[in-house]
């Protein structure tokens, strides 16, 4: 499944490479940054959101 591709390090590496070869990795980078917000403390979230 697509979710499995996004959550398995082996698959995500191949998927990222594929997207980079097609100059289409921006959406994946956004998804990864947005997902990383789940672990950021609330005080730092605003700054990280602005950076995304």
C-alpha positions in Angstrom: 0.0 0.0 0.0 1.0 3.6 -0.4 1.1 4.1 3.4 3.5 1.2 3.7 5.8 2.9 1.1 5.8 6.1 3.1 6.5 4.3 6.5 9.1 1.7 5.5 12.6 3.0 5.2 13.6 0.7 2.4 10.6 1.6 0.3 10.7 5.3 1.0 14.3 5.4 -0.2 13.4 3.9 -3.5 10.3 6.1 -3.8 12.3 9.3 -3.0 14.9 8.3 -5.7 12.2 7.8 -8.2 10.6 11.2 -7.4 14.0 13.0 -7.5 14.7 11.5 -11.0 11.4 13.0 -12.1 11.9 16.3 -10.3 8.8 15.6 -8.2 10.1 15.1 -4.7 8.6 18.4 -3.2 5.4 16.8 -2.1 7.2 14.0 -0.4 9.4 16.4 1.5 6.4 18.4 2.6 4.6 15.2 3.9 7.7 14.2 5.8 8.1 17.6 7.4 4.4 17.8 8.3 4.6 14.3 9.9 7.7 15.4 11.9 5.5 18.1 13.5 3.9 15.4 15.6 7.0 15.0 17.7 7.9 18.7 18.1 7.0 20.4 21.3 4.2 23.0 20.9 6.5 26.0 21.5 8.7 25.0 18.6 5.9 24.0 16.2 5.0 27.5 15.1 8.6 28.2 14.0 8.8 24.8 12.2 5.5 25.4 10.5 6.7 28.8 9.2 9.9 27.1 7.9 7.9 24.5 5.9 
